[in-house]
Amino acid sequence: MKKIAVVVGLIIISVFIASVNANAETISFNDNSKYWSGWNNTTNNTGDDSADVIGIPNFTDGKAKVGSDLLTNLTFNRQAVTPSYWWVLTPGDLFIDVGADKTWDYVVDLSTTWTTPSPTYTDPAAGKYNIYSINLGLNSTSGYILSGTDYSGGWSGYGIRDRHPVAAKADLLTEKYGLVDFSGWDDKSSTTQYTFDFEGLDLGQSGQFTIGWQPNCANDVVYETLQYTPTPEPATMSLLGLGLAGLLRFRKKRA
């Protein structure tokens, strides 16, 4: 009987490890959205709604790495830029919606040096940044720092996407979840990739999540829903083990 128990245990462990390894996947995504759902500017500036990119930068695509229901990496690619006014841009916060239910559950705080977008702030260097648990509806009228408007205030002389969310307000950033390693943002035209390395962000088992990211002017907005394969729950593994044990006992009795 002990031998049977050992065999069953080894089978359960092997199946569980195999399921985890098989569930580790890389998910590719494109920049298919011109703006976050519900944040169009039809009544004020129709040019914003029709343009995927207003000036620079142009985010083209990216990849996400998920294993055992944990997000471990996000990579964003953009086209190389040459205009001299590239230096006015800096990244906004990265938003993540677990389950793609139009409620942001996490935000990576990259807007640590500003509360109102303008071309005068220091870019976040490579390093670790706080990620917070939040509960912010996609179409909430409060809780966001907005991009501002064309040719007004600090943006005078630059065309931007009007009044679009670019970061979370500081009063939402109270429940720290952990740290994220960001590759940094610089003014070099040769830098065409940005990475976020997570310590393991829990995505649950819904099988999907939405990401939202953009520079402080919202010139090009990333809003994409990604699909992944959930990992079987431990309870499922236990039921499998019980089934295997029953089969082994039945086989022994027949023998």
C-alpha positions as a printed NumPy array, in Angstrom:
array([[  0.   ,   0.   ,   0.   ],
       [  2.911,   2.35 ,   0.749],
       [  4.304,   1.743,  -2.708],
       [  0.93 ,   2.646,  -4.191],
       [  0.829,   5.87 ,  -2.168],
       [  4.331,   6.792,  -3.335],
       [  3.428,   6.115,  -6.962],
       [  0.254,   8.186,  -6.682],
       [  2.167,  11.014,  -5.045],
       [  4.786,  11.037,  -7.779],
       [  2.077,  11.044, -10.448],
       [  0.296,  13.989,  -8.811],
       [  3.54 ,  15.976,  -8.542],
       [  4.489,  15.202, -12.126],
       [  1.08 ,  16.216, -13.454],
       [  1.111,  19.445, -11.434],
       [  4.621,  20.414, -12.585],
       [  3.727,  19.59 , -16.165],
       [  0.6  ,  21.728, -15.974],
       [  2.554,  24.683, -14.575],
       [  5.262,  24.407, -17.218],
       [  2.734,  23.97 , -19.987],
       [  0.906,  27.063, -18.74 ],
       [  3.98 ,  29.31 , -18.939],
       [  3.355,  31.301, -22.085],
       [  4.347,  34.399, -24.018],
       [  1.415,  36.462, -25.302],
       [  1.881,  38.889, -28.176],
       [ -0.246,  42.007, -28.588],
       [ -0.537,  44.925, -31.009],
       [ -1.571,  48.529, -30.579],
       [ -5.127,  48.259, -31.913],
       [ -6.817,  50.98 , -29.856],
       [ -6.771,  54.694, -30.588],
       [ -7.932,  55.552, -27.075],
       [ -9.254,  53.865, -23.953],
       [-12.849,  52.731, -24.316],
       [-15.162,  55.63 , -23.435],
       [-12.452,  58.301, -23.556],
       [-12.992,  59.625, -27.06 ],
       [-13.027,  63.375, -27.825],
       [-15.815,  63.507, -30.396],
       [-17.462,  66.63 , -29.017],
       [-14.243,  68.623, -28.721],
       [-11.575,  67.379, -31.07 ],
       [-12.539,  64.792, -33.687],
       [ -8.946,  64.644, -34.883],
       [ -8.011,  62.835, -31.684],
       [-10.523,  60.069, -32.344],
       [ -9.407,  59.397, -35.901],
       [ -5.66 ,  59.263, -35.202],
       [ -3.892,  56.31 , -33.635],
       [ -0.754,  58.402, -33.195],
       [ -0.594,  62.17 , -32.736],
       [  3.022,  63.062, -33.468],
       [  5.198,  60.698, -31.424],
       [  5.791,  58.107, -30.049],
       [  4.298,  55.233, -32.02 ],
       [  3.848,  52.11 , -29.907],
       [  3.617,  49.189, -32.33 ],
       [  3.338,  45.954, -30.347],
       [  4.585,  44.035, -27.333],
       [  4.617,  40.814, -25.357],
       [  3.48 ,  39.578, -21.963],
       [  4.817,  36.582, -20.067],
       [  2.431,  34.663, -17.814],
       [  3.009,  31.465, -15.841],
       [  0.958,  29.836, -13.085],
       [ -1.539,  32.725, -13.272],
       [  1.261,  35.219, -12.548],
       [  2.326,  38.075, -14.814],
       [  6.134,  38.212, -14.846],
       [  6.996,  40.553, -17.72 ],
       [  5.546,  43.16 , -20.068],
       [  7.455,  44.5  , -23.074],
       [  6.378,  47.453, -25.216],
       [  7.952,  48.237, -28.594],
       [  7.881,  51.571, -30.41 ],
       [  9.258,  53.021, -33.606],
       [ 12.52 ,  54.947, -33.473],
       [ 12.072,  58.736, -33.345],
       [ 14.154,  61.62 , -34.669],
       [ 12.213,  64.841, -33.89 ],
       [ 14.018,  67.124, -31.462],
       [ 10.923,  67.538, -29.284],
       [ 11.034,  63.897, -28.138],
       [ 12.48 ,  65.156, -24.861],
       [  9.11 ,  66.682, -23.812],
       [  7.566,  63.238, -23.282],
       [  7.629,  61.051, -20.209],
       [  5.653,  57.877, -19.426],
       [  2.368,  57.778, -17.598],
       [  1.357,  55.027, -15.175],
       [  0.843,  51.426, -16.262],
       [ -2.686,  50.154, -15.503],
       [ -3.734,  46.48 , -15.28 ],
       [ -7.308,  45.168, -15.218],
       [ -7.535,  41.561, -14.003],
       [-10.427,  39.755, -15.657],
       [-10.896,  42.54 , -18.215],
       [-14.005,  43.779, -16.39 ],
       [-13.254,  47.479, -17.017],
       [-12.   ,  48.082, -13.496],
       [ -8.291,  48.687, -12.949],
       [ -6.893,  46.456, -10.208],
       [ -3.232,  47.501, -10.265],
       [ -1.209,  50.545, -11.247],
       [  2.566,  50.934, -11.576],
       [  3.409,  54.442, -10.375],
       [  5.786,  56.006, -12.916],
       [  4.401,  59.53 , -12.495],
       [  6.292,  60.007,  -9.251],
       [  7.505,  63.536, -10.073],
       [  4.346,  65.178, -11.439],
       [  0.651,  65.655, -10.786],
       [ -0.136,  67.643, -13.956],
       [  1.295,  66.586, -17.34 ],
       [  3.723,  69.019, -18.949],
       [  6.957,  68.84 , -20.974],
       [  9.177,  69.87 , -18.058],
       [  9.401,  66.785, -15.836],
       [ 12.321,  64.417, -15.332],
       [ 12.029,  61.013, -16.987],
       [ 11.909,  57.952, -14.678],
       [ 15.265,  56.182, -14.743],
       [ 15.774,  52.431, -14.831],
       [ 14.965,  50.924, -11.452],
       [ 12.24 ,  49.638,  -9.162],
       [  8.87 ,  51.364,  -8.882],
       [  5.887,  50.77 ,  -6.627],
       [  2.849,  48.877,  -7.839],
       [ -0.411,  49.482,  -5.977],
       [ -3.688,  47.623,  -5.661],
       [ -6.526,  49.925,  -6.688],
       [-10.213,  49.781,  -7.569],
       [-10.729,  52.332, -10.318],
       [-13.446,  52.075, -12.938],
       [-12.339,  52.564, -16.532],
       [-14.899,  55.308, -17.102],
       [-14.658,  56.912, -13.671],
       [-14.814,  60.709, -13.806],
       [-12.379,  60.993, -10.912],
       [ -9.203,  59.265,  -9.884],
       [ -7.23 ,  60.016, -13.07 ],
       [ -4.622,  62.575, -13.98 ],
       [ -5.619,  63.691, -17.487],
       [ -3.344,  64.656, -20.36 ],
       [ -4.63 ,  68.228, -20.676],
       [ -5.568,  70.003, -23.912],
       [ -3.873,  71.124, -27.117],
       [ -1.89 ,  74.353, -27.1  ],
       [ -2.712,  75.313, -23.543],
       [ -0.76 ,  75.61 , -20.34 ],
       [  2.439,  73.594, -20.299],
       [  1.622,  72.001, -23.66 ],
       [  1.519,  75.262, -25.61 ],
       [  3.042,  74.568, -29.024],
       [  2.458,  70.815, -29.015],
       [ -0.463,  68.755, -30.297],
       [ -1.674,  66.104, -27.822],
       [ -4.66 ,  63.787, -27.277],
       [ -7.042,  65.878, -25.188],
       [ -8.222,  64.98 , -21.686],
       [ -7.208,  61.339, -21.714],
       [ -6.18 ,  59.375, -18.563],
       [ -2.411,  59.102, -18.226],
       [ -1.887,  58.371, -14.504],
       [ -3.636,  57.656, -11.213],
       [ -4.117,  60.37 ,  -8.64 ],
       [ -1.925,  60.08 ,  -5.547],
       [ -4.834,  59.543,  -3.126],
       [ -5.504,  56.16 ,  -4.763],
       [ -1.97 ,  54.93 ,  -4.122],
       [ -2.384,  53.685,  -0.562],
       [ -2.231,  49.879,  -0.81 ],
       [  1.217,  48.894,  -1.98 ],
       [  1.334,  45.487,  -3.663],
       [  5.048,  45.21 ,  -4.413],
       [  7.764,  46.443,  -6.749],
       [  8.225,  46.419, -10.505],
       [ 11.555,  46.731, -12.299],
       [ 11.155,  49.281, -15.125],
       [ 13.792,  49.602, -17.857],
       [ 13.627,  53.396, -17.736],
       [ 12.6  ,  56.11 , -20.187],
       [ 15.149,  58.238, -22.025],
       [ 15.389,  60.693, -24.911],
       [ 17.477,  58.497, -27.207],
       [ 15.952,  57.813, -30.591],
       [ 17.641,  54.395, -30.546],
       [ 15.616,  53.237, -27.524],
       [ 12.706,  51.312, -29.015],
       [ 11.738,  48.915, -26.215],
       [ 10.501,  49.32 , -22.655],
       [ 10.166,  46.479, -20.16 ],
       [  8.371,  45.897, -16.866],
       [  9.577,  42.941, -14.776],
       [  7.14 ,  41.861, -12.076],
       [  7.842,  39.843,  -8.938],
       [  4.763,  37.814,  -9.889],
       [  1.51 ,  39.715, -10.306],
       [ -1.528,  37.574,  -9.447],
       [ -3.954,  37.472, -12.394],
       [ -6.342,  34.927, -10.897],
       [ -7.955,  32.351, -13.169],
       [-10.193,  34.434, -15.395],
       [ -7.925,  33.779, -18.375],
       [ -7.72 ,  37.409, -19.471],
       [ -6.462,  40.83 , -18.412],
       [ -6.305,  44.315, -19.925],
       [ -3.294,  46.633, -19.975],
       [ -3.318,  50.416, -20.374],
       [ -0.234,  52.553, -20.932],
       [  0.604,  55.851, -22.641],
       [  2.978,  58.816, -22.407],
       [  1.978,  61.875, -20.393],
       [  0.489,  63.517, -23.518],
       [ -1.479,  60.376, -24.527],
       [ -0.18 ,  60.786, -28.091],
       [ -0.316,  57.025, -28.56 ],
       [ -2.486,  54.957, -26.233],
       [ -2.104,  51.25 , -25.529],
       [ -5.314,  49.538, -24.418],
       [ -5.342,  45.808, -25.116],
       [ -6.977,  42.714, -23.63 ],
       [ -4.735,  39.644, -23.465],
       [ -5.778,  36.002, -23.149],
       [ -3.846,  33.368, -21.159],
       [ -4.363,  29.764, -20.062],
       [ -5.312,  29.48 , -16.36 ],
       [ -3.445,  26.953, -14.204],
       [ -5.58 ,  24.119, -12.761],
       [ -6.408,  24.671,  -9.106],
       [ -4.808,  22.43 ,  -6.418],
       [ -8.252,  20.979,  -5.714],
       [ -8.353,  19.705,  -9.274],
       [ -4.989,  18.017,  -8.732],
       [ -6.288,  16.406,  -5.528],
       [ -9.308,  14.987,  -7.321],
       [ -7.   ,  13.604,  -9.979],
       [ -4.896,  11.989,  -7.271],
       [ -7.924,  10.39 ,  -5.633],
       [ -9.02 ,   9.041,  -8.989],
       [ -5.583,   7.538,  -9.631],
       [ -5.492,   6.026,  -6.159],
       [ -8.886,   4.413,  -6.722],
       [ -7.749,   2.94 , -10.015],
       [ -4.608,   1.504,  -8.433],
       [ -6.568,  -0.098,  -5.567],
       [ -9.048,  -1.583,  -8.022],
       [ -6.207,  -3.   , -10.082],
       [ -4.559,  -4.524,  -6.968],
       [ -7.817,  -6.235,  -5.911],
       [ -8.25 ,  -7.722,  -9.369],
       [ -4.698,  -9.007,  -9.277]])
